[in-house]
C-alpha cells in the first residue's frame, strides 16, 4: 500500500526514431472521488516535467493507452496521505512490439 509517495519514472526508447506506448493495466490512487488534488498519476510527452502533459489521472479505473510523440515518456506519481495500491503498467516501443513490465507500486 502507498502512503506518501512522490516518484517519477522515465521510459526512453533505445532509438530516437521509436515511440513509447504506455498501457496502464491497474490503477488505485484514490481513497474516494473526494480525495485531495495531490493524489494523481501524470504522464509527460518527454523526459521531464517541462514536456507537454499527456494526461493527469485521478481515478481508480484505467485510462486509454498513451503514446509519445518522441522517444520518451515520463510518469509522475503523487500520493499524499491515506493509502492506495498504486498502479501497474506495461510499455512497448513502436518498432519492437514487445511489452516490458514497469515496476509495480
C-alpha positions, 0 to 999 in steps of 0.5 A: 500500500502507498502512503506518501509517495512522490516518484517519477519514472522515465521510459526512453526508447533505445532509438530516437526514431521509436515511440513509447506506448504506455498501457496502464493495466491497474490503477488505485490512487484514490481513497474516494472521488473526494480525495485531495488534488495531490493524489494523481498519476501524470504522464509527460510527452518527454523526459521531464516535467517541462514536456507537454502533459499527456494526461493527469489521472485521478481515478481508480479505473484505467485510462486509454493507452498513451503514446509519445510523440518522441522517444520518451515518456515520463510518469509522475506519481503523487500520493499524499496521505491515506493509502492506495495500491498504486498502479501497474503498467506495461510499455512497448516501443513502436518498432519492437512490439514487445511489452516490458513490465514497469515496476509495480507500486 
